[in-house]
Amino acid sequence: MALFGKKDKNPAPPSAAPPRVRQLPPREALCGVCNARRPFSRCWVRTEAMIQCPNCGLAFDSPARLYRLLQPACPQCGEFLEQPGFDYGLCDNCGSKHEIVAGTKPILLPSKAQREAMDKRGRAWRPE
């Protein structure tokens, strides 16, 4: 943003792609890890399919094939992928990512550490 006649040092290129997510206002929801209603100050809605894994960085050669599954996941690391049109949020208390669907209980999208703990203990991950 240019103020008082000064120009931006690194202006955004005019052909920049539109963002793949749109920010949403904060909300309060039931966190599956904390097992209590918690504030979710970071909420967003995905506008397009993911083309790269946020965890391992694998670029998907055919994202449409992955999104035909009920719960799309990265074929390399198993990270669950966000779906277009769905709302997501991070719990302010424990940092867990949840899929937030209006009128239902939020669905936990476990991280790699949470998935490993769930496989080891056979139950939901809880912060120590």
C-alpha positions as a printed NumPy array, in Angstrom:
array([[  0.   ,   0.   ,   0.   ],
       [  1.439,   3.332,  -0.995],
       [  1.222,   6.062,   1.631],
       [  2.145,   9.694,   1.274],
       [  3.355,   9.295,  -2.318],
       [  5.792,   6.459,  -1.523],
       [  5.692,   3.439,  -3.785],
       [  5.565,  -0.174,  -2.646],
       [  8.912,  -1.94 ,  -2.659],
       [  7.476,  -5.258,  -3.89 ],
       [  4.154,  -4.646,  -5.646],
       [  2.031,  -7.682,  -6.469],
       [  2.244,  -8.724, -10.111],
       [ -0.868,  -7.771, -12.092],
       [ -1.37 , -11.35 , -13.292],
       [ -1.313, -12.864,  -9.777],
       [ -3.629, -15.856,  -9.415],
       [ -6.668, -15.419,  -7.168],
       [ -6.284, -16.903,  -3.689],
       [ -7.357, -20.513,  -3.248],
       [ -8.827, -19.782,   0.186],
       [-11.036, -17.012,   1.557],
       [-10.855, -15.916,   5.196],
       [-13.975, -16.221,   7.369],
       [-14.87 , -14.468,  10.611],
       [-13.873, -16.185,  13.883],
       [-16.357, -18.559,  15.476],
       [-16.779, -20.891,  18.412],
       [-17.137, -24.64 ,  17.887],
       [-16.689, -27.959,  19.643],
       [-13.063, -29.099,  19.395],
       [-12.762, -32.882,  19.106],
       [ -9.326, -32.9  ,  20.728],
       [-10.063, -30.578,  23.666],
       [-13.583, -32.048,  23.996],
       [-14.996, -28.595,  24.762],
       [-16.34 , -25.545,  22.955],
       [-13.356, -23.428,  21.953],
       [-12.801, -20.289,  19.883],
       [-11.601, -20.771,  16.317],
       [-10.097, -17.401,  15.376],
       [ -8.487, -18.675,  12.143],
       [-11.27 , -19.864,   9.828],
       [-11.34 , -20.125,   6.049],
       [-13.225, -21.647,   3.134],
       [-11.353, -23.388,   0.329],
       [-12.361, -22.021,  -3.086],
       [-10.375, -24.429,  -5.311],
       [ -8.97 , -27.938,  -5.072],
       [ -5.502, -28.333,  -3.589],
       [ -2.813, -28.989,  -6.214],
       [  0.048, -29.585,  -3.757],
       [  0.292, -31.291,  -0.37 ],
       [  0.72 , -28.761,   2.467],
       [  2.68 , -31.294,   4.532],
       [  5.229, -32.936,   2.199],
       [  4.998, -30.584,  -0.798],
       [  4.116, -33.286,  -3.341],
       [  2.564, -31.741,  -6.47 ],
       [ -0.467, -33.783,  -7.559],
       [ -0.439, -34.82 , -11.21 ],
       [ -4.193, -35.516, -11.143],
       [ -6.013, -33.705,  -8.3  ],
       [ -9.415, -34.639,  -9.78 ],
       [ -8.659, -38.34 ,  -9.185],
       [ -7.841, -37.659,  -5.523],
       [-11.004, -35.6  ,  -5.018],
       [-13.232, -38.429,  -6.239],
       [-12.51 , -40.208,  -2.929],
       [-14.787, -39.672,   0.061],
       [-11.916, -38.16 ,   2.092],
       [ -9.053, -37.133,  -0.23 ],
       [ -5.546, -37.635,   1.147],
       [ -1.994, -37.19 ,  -0.104],
       [ -0.777, -40.486,  -1.614],
       [  2.738, -39.946,  -0.223],
       [  2.238, -38.856,   3.404],
       [ -1.483, -39.429,   4.07 ],
       [ -2.269, -35.781,   4.929],
       [ -6.   , -35.144,   4.542],
       [ -6.764, -32.562,   1.855],
       [ -9.237, -29.717,   2.168],
       [-12.243, -29.819,  -0.141],
       [-13.538, -26.842,  -2.161],
       [-16.565, -25.131,  -0.644],
       [-15.973, -26.479,   2.875],
       [-15.223, -24.329,   5.931],
       [-12.127, -25.053,   8.025],
       [-10.743, -23.685,  11.276],
       [ -7.912, -24.081,  13.763],
       [ -8.643, -24.462,  17.475],
       [ -7.033, -21.612,  19.424],
       [ -6.306, -23.919,  22.361],
       [ -4.635, -26.974,  20.777],
       [ -4.12 , -25.93 ,  17.138],
       [ -6.015, -28.879,  15.639],
       [ -7.583, -28.401,  12.205],
       [-11.308, -29.119,  11.889],
       [-13.755, -29.192,   9.011],
       [-16.67 , -27.06 ,  10.164],
       [-20.067, -27.918,   8.681],
       [-23.045, -25.843,   9.812],
       [-25.406, -27.772,  12.08 ],
       [-23.024, -30.673,  12.744],
       [-20.144, -31.53 ,  15.039],
       [-16.797, -30.333,  13.571],
       [-14.712, -33.084,  11.985],
       [-11.064, -33.402,  13.053],
       [ -8.519, -33.497,  10.223],
       [ -5.564, -34.968,  12.133],
       [ -2.026, -33.836,  11.409],
       [  0.802, -36.324,  10.86 ],
       [  1.741, -36.315,  14.572],
       [ -1.897, -36.812,  15.539],
       [ -2.308, -39.687,  13.05 ],
       [  0.829, -41.404,  14.384],
       [ -0.411, -41.054,  17.974],
       [ -3.824, -42.407,  16.965],
       [ -2.209, -45.413,  15.263],
       [  0.005, -46.042,  18.303],
       [ -2.651, -45.638,  21.004],
       [ -5.736, -46.608,  19.023],
       [ -7.643, -43.497,  20.091],
       [ -7.922, -39.781,  19.413],
       [ -4.865, -37.65 ,  20.031],
       [ -4.903, -35.411,  23.103],
       [ -2.244, -32.801,  23.923],
       [ -0.171, -33.775,  26.956]])
